[in-house]
């Protein structure tokens, strides 16, 4: 459920997982829903045979607001990306799997007392900051609009900052790389060379061929995690909530990577390939 949602990688990876699990009668589909129709649509989905839904921009706050129950983390973050329906009772349960999905995408769980700098103060930054604070990481938050970083820190914890300092972990939760694909650092408080002061660098943005931000980190010897890995892990947790079965994360990642390859006519014409701007 999103508006727009056409570029989502989720159907490719979720349908690959359903097939691998032998759930042949199940199907995961895109549903573009404008904000004015969101509540009515969600209330109808359970009775229409849907077990659950992933929710993306711009519906994550609305999803939490209309659910009949919510996990503590969805309530704390203030947004839900996963809904589970009980057709019999009409109940709608909200969760936020972006937070544990982010942790699962890291090469190892964060160490208590380690440091992290989070860039951004939107919905994904809220999930990432919540997850890091749960692991007792010392979190600093920078945002282009500083008041939003201050508000995030007031709501969730961590410290709003106006300058980037070195840390063990750097997480880009801004859409900067989407808006300026050929100049991913425009508008950010770090340069490509600054990335060497972070041991691990995560970019939530994903695009065919990878992001300039992550390529720069890799060149400087950082451990890197791309946005598809978080996408897969948040989706795997949603799938487990709906099916009760362990999700095949490797199969989901392979399917998501395949679906991220530009079509062959775009590979021959690189400018159009770099203009694609998938969001989830
Ligand atoms: P959001 O709520 O709209 O927040 C956008 C954030 O990006 C805000 O902090 C905004 O700053 C900042 N921003 C936008 N353009 C910028 C620029 N040119 N320079 C500097 N900062 C800029 O979006 P979101 O849900 O947090 O998503 C952020 C990104 O993460 C998107 O690219 C999305 O596709 C990606 N994402 C990936 C996953 C995944 O599973 N991999 C999950 C969620 C999101 P202001 O407050 O100043 O506007």
Boltz pocket constraint, residues with backbone or C-beta under 6 A from the ligand:
constraints:
  - pocket:
      binder: B
      contacts: [[A, 57], [A, 98], [A, 119], [A, 120], [A, 121], [A, 122], [A, 123], [A, 124], [A, 125], [A, 143], [A, 144], [A, 145], [A, 148], [A, 172], [A, 173], [A, 174], [A, 175], [A, 176], [A, 178], [A, 179], [A, 180], [A, 186], [A, 187], [A, 188], [A, 203], [A, 204], [A, 205], [A, 206], [A, 226], [A, 227], [A, 228], [A, 230], [A, 231], [A, 232], [A, 234], [A, 278], [A, 279], [A, 280]]
      max_distance: 6.0
